[in-house]
Amino acid sequence: MQKPTPGRRSRLRTTATAARRGASELGEQQIPLLWLKAGIGVLLLPVCFVTTQTFLGAFGETSAGTRLIGSAPLWFFFIGAALWLVCFWGLPRPLYLYVLGHELTHAVFVLLCGGKISGFKVRPEGGHIITNKNNLLISLSPYFVPFYSVLVVATFGLVGLFANLSEYQPNSLFWGHIGFSWSWVFYMAVGATWCFHLTFTAWMILKNQPDLRQNGTFFSLAVIYLVNLLVLSTFLVVVSREISVRSFTFSLLDNASSLLRAIVSITQ
């Protein structure tokens, strides 16, 4: 039986100078600011609904037009995802690996936003970084950036610059007979790591994470859902021949217009 693990206590902390400078401002402005963000979160709900509707419609159109649902890349993606689900529910969860990726994502976005990191700590029970800069993007980036999926894509892309993986076939008669391709490994790795990101994100969100409370839990959840959905939509546009950025945008605007007319009709 797997032992219960405490909730991850990842948090961003400012340096002492920044903390002293902002202490009085937080006391006076934190609650009104959180109320404002909660209101913005409510306004994001229709946006989430319309984006979900558009994504599902685009996926249906794509799978019907190109039989995407039966394509080999998608199947290997699902196989990788299924293998990870078996590991997630049947084996001890690699908490250290998740916390490491989580904190590294924080650190990368701190650097991208021009901040500095003065402390970095990772343990299976939780971790944190100490930085002089924090914002919405830095706080929530680990919840919508699949760190290990990005690492897999970057690794295969880097190797592809120096070697043609399609030329490297295993000597085993079994693998050669079934037509093994390194693209199988790529799609399965992306599927497994993306599912790793989604399962751990959902599991950790339920543990009252400090990252979410910094900007208001409701507002943070709305942003996390919307950005993850936009990432999935971007992936769909890239792999689909029927769906383009233009058509997806027009469909999004059309669904938004329909929802707005429905709301006006109900209110009248």
C-alpha positions, 0 to 999 in steps of 0.5 A, a space after each residue: 500500500 502506498 503511504 500517504 504523502 503530504 501536500 507539496 508546499 512549493 512557494 515563491 518567496 521574495 528576498 528580505 529587501 523586497 519583502 520589507 518594501 511590500 509588507 505594508 502594501 500587502 496588508 492594505 491591498 491584498 484582500 481587495 486585489 484578491 476580490 478583483 481577481 475573483 471577479 475576473 475569474 468569474 468573467 473568465 468562465 464564459 471564455 473557458 466555456 467558449 474555448 472548450 466548445 471550440 476545441 471539441 468542435 475542432 477535434 470532431 471536425 479533424 477526426 472526421 476529416 483525417 481519421 486522426 483518432 485512428 492515426 498511429 501518432 495519436 495511438 502511440 500518444 495514448 499508449 504512452 499516456 495509458 502506461 503513465 496512468 498505470 504507473 501513477 495509480 499502481 506504483 509509488 508516485 515519483 514526487 521528487 521528480 514532479 517537485 523538481 520539474 515544478 521548481 525548475 519551471 518556476 526558476 525558468 520563468 523567473 529568469 525569463 521575467 528578469 528576476 534573480 534566484 537566490 535559493 532553490 530547494 527540492 524534496 519529495 515533501 515539497 520545495 521552493 525557490 527564493 527570488 526577488 521577482 514574482 508575478 502571475 506567470 511565474 506563480 502558475 507556470 508549472 500548472 500549464 507548462 508540461 516541463 518534461 514534455 518540453 524536455 522530450 521535444 527539445 531532446 528529440 529535436 536536438 538529436 535530430 539536428 545531428 542524426 536521422 533517427 529514421 536510419 537507426 533501426 534495432 537489430 532485433 528481428 522482432 522489432 524489425 519485423 513489426 516496422 519499429 520507428 523512433 517516432 513511436 518512442 517520441 509520441 509515447 514519451 510525449 504522451 506519458 510526460 504530458 499525462 504526467 503533467 496533467 495527473 500531478 497538476 490535478 492531484 496537487 491542485 486538490 492539496 491547497 497549493 500556496 501557488 494558487 492562493 497567491 493570486 486567489 484560488 478561483 482565479 488561478 484555477 480559471 487561468 490554469 484551465 484556460 491556458 492548458 486548453 489553449 495549449 491543447 488547441 495549439 497542438 491540435 492546429 499543428 497536427 491537423 490539416 483541416 484546422 488552421 489558426 484562422 478557422 479556429 479563431 473564426 469558430 471561437 468568435 462565432 461561438 462567443 457571439 452565439 453565447 452572447 446572444 443566448 445570454 442577452 435573450 435570457 436576460 430579456 
